[in-house]
Amino acid sequence: MKKAIILITLCLTAASCSERCFLVETESFDDKGGWVADHQAFEKIGSSYLLAHGAGVPVEDATTTVNVPGPGKYHVYASTYNWTSPWYDGKGPGAFQIEVDGNTLPTVLGTTGNCWEWQYAGCVEFRSETAKLALKDLKGFDGRVDAIFFSKREKAPSADYMSLDGKRRKWTGKTEIKNEPKADLVVIGGGIAGCSTALTAARYGLNVVLIDNQPWLGGNAQLGVTLDGVGWMNLYPKLGRLTCEVAGIHPDRKDDKATYWYTDYNGIGGIGYNAYEPKYTVPVQDARSSDLLDAERRLKDSGEEITDARELEMLKQEYIRKNTSANREKLLRDAGVRVFQNIQVYKVEKEGTKISKVIGKDLNTGELYVFRGTLFSDCTGDGTVGYLAGADFAIGREAKSFANEPSAPDEPDQKKMGASLFWYAFPRTEPGVFPKPEEIPWAMQLDADYHFKRWRSEWWWETGLELDNAQEAELVRDNFLRAVYGNWAYVKNFVPEYADYRLDYVQHIGMKRESRRLLGDIILSESDVLAKKEFPDASFTSTWTMDVHFARPENSARFPGWEWITYCTNEEPIARVFKYDIPYRCLYSRNIDNLFVGGRCMSVTHMALGTVRVQFTLGMGGEVIGMAAKICHDHGSFPRSVYTDHLDELKDCMTTGIPGTL
Ligand SMILES: Cc1cc2nc3c(=O)[nH]c(=O)nc-3n(C[C@H](O)[C@H](O)[C@H](O)COP(=O)(O)OP(=O)(O)OC[C@H]3O[C@@H](n4cnc5c(N)ncnc54)[C@H](O)[C@@H]3O)c2cc1C
């Protein structure tokens, strides 16, 4: 009887709540206008959000139509963040307003506070069953809105964002959970490592799922990022051929006329993209990631003709990247891989020391997916799946005492390589204005003594060198924006040759170099690499030097803790090494039995990451994981057993190569 009364009370509460309040996730707006979706605060707020990323020019309204649960007066709250607050006490530049049925609510939001919070926008009266909403950007300087909450009570949702997961779905009506059929291998992360892993396993006949949180496949492989590392020094020559295919490169083509290069430059080689006609050429407009063509769309809108060779090159690179991504997707799907894009994996369930499922959220719709599997491979770069599962991990630099590494510091610290964003500016007939440094006091303040006369960034524009690039991805990106805007404010206004330039493109998703590293049965170190230590399970070959980055001292002096200009080991007295073989035991977790660890979160020290982290090497690591997954599948066993019981089979696979590969 008592149970029945409680149940009735709960039902009444739920019913009355759904009439009293509702939530609109901005990322599911019908038309995003000039706003872009951003998932970099997911680890803080459990959601993606819309960003008014206009490089100082207010972006077009995002609009949508919503169903209103019942007529009446509603209080309106926006989930937003005054993003410059970590550095600047005054009003921030992320100003926006909300429009409801054509009426703009008077409160300007996004300019105060110092964390993600629900800001009160005002009150509205709904008379009909639907309402039109618009987000109105006021500055073009990265205002952001995660969700809009309408409530008949004057009460905002909890400030404890991570506790809101279930409520968000109830308030938006997205309560359905999509249960995907169980896979032999679930790969999380669609960078070079994840794509190579998934494709290899699928070509061996495994039932494979690949999940990525971006609209394109390739992860870090974006503008200006090539596929470094070479295959011709491989211990197992057949490794790397599938990685070439994934990257859109024919492994055998080496003629001078080809648009790629394959050199022996002090032992370091590289292969550029666009190397051969990919197996499939997918019309660019059919690919998923419309935001890759932002730059081109903006140019068309402005009616300008593209004549600058540098700009043509930039656009060409965008097309190539988009086509490569579409090509990858087609290769994977043709091999039978179930590919899920725009899905953030954020929860893990375990049975004992094995992962049984990972749970992902669709970043556009908020829908939940459950992916069950026998084996999992964390190729997220951030080691997120391992982290959520309680896998042992490392972050930052190990002390010298850890592995006797000559370049390690005496004490461990949080220093690491950071993240970069690509940006460029071109001369324009209508170049517009950009604020002077004093007009944007929240940006880095550059002056005649210290600024960079440049039309684009390079790899050495890099920030987040002491931050957690996984959990603080938004902060790292925001710091980078402060640097780009601050430098441009000086260059555009005070360097005459740049007066006619316009800041046309600034990426908004950071390209990360280093986050968590998940620990395996071997943690490869600089000492192993320098000694070219021979391991019985030596598998894929690294041909890149010890390439770690450091903050430039003069940049540190001006922006301590928030550095954004770096240099690499070439300028340091660090020993070089060009060829060594990486053991298989770096490719699985030492304490989560069914978890492979691929790509830049594999089991290495900070120093060794500097050499394994290039794309060709990591792609080959993915191939080895795919082979090991096949062996596990054949024997009903788990990653460690491939070393302890089936190493000869792995060697056979590496020797004969992957079926159906170029
Ligand atoms: C600016 C820059 C320039 C570089 N230049 C070069 C170069 O010229 N040549 C070269 O060879 N290498 C270069 N590198 C290094 C190289 O690009 C990377 O080390 C490599 O691409 C990493 O591949 P990955 O697959 O391990 O990870 P990533 O490329 O980081 O891919 C991981 C993927 O997982 C996704 N993901 C993360 N978390 C989740 C989650 N929870 N749920 C779902 N998906 C998730 C990410 O969005 C991403 O798509 C460069 C790196 C940077 C940052």
The ligand as a Tripos MOL2 file, in Angstrom:
@<TRIPOS>MOLECULE
LIG
   53    58     1     0     0
SMALL
NO_CHARGES

@<TRIPOS>ATOM
      1 C1         48.9480   20.5650  -34.9320 C.3       1 LIG1
      2 C2         49.4630   19.1820  -35.1450 C.ar      1 LIG1
      3 C3         50.2770   18.9270  -36.2330 C.ar      1 LIG1
      4 C4         50.7370   17.6360  -36.4460 C.ar      1 LIG1
      5 N1         51.4980   17.4000  -37.5540 N.ar      1 LIG1
      6 C5         51.7770   16.1350  -37.8930 C.ar      1 LIG1
      7 C6         52.3670   15.8410  -39.1520 C.ar      1 LIG1
      8 O1         52.6250   16.7340  -39.9490 O.2       1 LIG1
      9 N2         52.5960   14.5280  -39.4330 N.ar      1 LIG1
     10 C7         52.2490   13.5200  -38.5980 C.ar      1 LIG1
     11 O2         52.4240   12.3530  -38.9420 O.2       1 LIG1
     12 N3         51.7060   13.7710  -37.3890 N.ar      1 LIG1
     13 C8         51.4500   15.0480  -37.0210 C.ar      1 LIG1
     14 N4         50.8610   15.3200  -35.8100 N.ar      1 LIG1
     15 C9         50.6220   14.2100  -34.8630 C.3       1 LIG1
     16 C10        49.4640   13.3450  -35.3170 C.3       1 LIG1
     17 O3         48.5480   14.1050  -36.0500 O.3       1 LIG1
     18 C11        48.7220   12.7060  -34.1500 C.3       1 LIG1
     19 O4         49.5740   12.1850  -33.1980 O.3       1 LIG1
     20 C12        47.8290   11.5780  -34.6580 C.3       1 LIG1
     21 O5         46.9750   12.0690  -35.6620 O.3       1 LIG1
     22 C13        47.0390   10.9840  -33.5370 C.3       1 LIG1
     23 O6         46.1670   10.0130  -34.0530 O.3       1 LIG1
     24 P1         45.1870    9.2180  -33.0880 P.3       1 LIG1
     25 O7         44.3310    8.3940  -33.9600 O.co2     1 LIG1
     26 O8         45.9570    8.5490  -32.0230 O.co2     1 LIG1
     27 O9         44.3520   10.3460  -32.3080 O.3       1 LIG1
     28 P2         43.4620   11.5330  -32.8190 P.3       1 LIG1
     29 O10        43.8550   11.9780  -34.1690 O.co2     1 LIG1
     30 O11        43.4730   12.5240  -31.7250 O.co2     1 LIG1
     31 O12        42.0160   10.8850  -32.9500 O.3       1 LIG1
     32 C14        41.2040   10.5990  -31.8440 C.3       1 LIG1
     33 C15        39.7580   10.7040  -32.2780 C.3       1 LIG1
     34 O13        38.9070   10.2810  -31.2100 O.3       1 LIG1
     35 C16        37.8700   11.2270  -31.0290 C.3       1 LIG1
     36 N5         37.4210   11.1400  -29.6330 N.ar      1 LIG1
     37 C17        38.0680   11.5850  -28.5350 C.ar      1 LIG1
     38 N6         37.3350   11.3370  -27.4300 N.ar      1 LIG1
     39 C18        36.2060   10.7130  -27.8470 C.ar      1 LIG1
     40 C19        35.0640   10.2130  -27.1640 C.ar      1 LIG1
     41 N7         34.9480   10.2910  -25.8340 N.pl3     1 LIG1
     42 N8         34.0670    9.6480  -27.8900 N.ar      1 LIG1
     43 C20        34.1710    9.5570  -29.2400 C.ar      1 LIG1
     44 N9         35.2440   10.0140  -29.9390 N.ar      1 LIG1
     45 C21        36.2520   10.5750  -29.2440 C.ar      1 LIG1
     46 C22        38.5590   12.5360  -31.3740 C.3       1 LIG1
     47 O14        37.6710   13.5860  -31.6400 O.3       1 LIG1
     48 C23        39.3560   12.1400  -32.5940 C.3       1 LIG1
     49 O15        38.5650   12.1860  -33.7560 O.3       1 LIG1
     50 C24        50.4000   16.6020  -35.5560 C.ar      1 LIG1
     51 C25        49.5810   16.8560  -34.4390 C.ar      1 LIG1
     52 C26        49.1070   18.1320  -34.2390 C.ar      1 LIG1
     53 C27        48.2200   18.3910  -33.0690 C.3       1 LIG1
@<TRIPOS>BOND
     1     1     2 1
     2     2     3 ar
     3     2    52 ar
     4     3     4 ar
     5     4     5 ar
     6     4    50 ar
     7     5     6 ar
     8     6     7 ar
     9     6    13 1
    10     7     8 2
    11     7     9 ar
    12     9    10 ar
    13    10    11 2
    14    10    12 ar
    15    12    13 ar
    16    13    14 ar
    17    14    15 1
    18    14    50 ar
    19    15    16 1
    20    16    17 1
    21    16    18 1
    22    18    19 1
    23    18    20 1
    24    20    21 1
    25    20    22 1
    26    22    23 1
    27    23    24 1
    28    24    25 2
    29    24    26 1
    30    24    27 1
    31    27    28 1
    32    28    29 2
    33    28    30 1
    34    28    31 1
    35    31    32 1
    36    32    33 1
    37    33    34 1
    38    33    48 1
    39    34    35 1
    40    35    36 1
    41    35    46 1
    42    36    37 ar
    43    36    45 ar
    44    37    38 ar
    45    38    39 ar
    46    39    40 ar
    47    39    45 ar
    48    40    41 1
    49    40    42 ar
    50    42    43 ar
    51    43    44 ar
    52    44    45 ar
    53    46    47 1
    54    46    48 1
    55    48    49 1
    56    50    51 ar
    57    51    52 ar
    58    52    53 1
@<TRIPOS>SUBSTRUCTURE
     1 LIG1         1 GROUP 0 **** ****
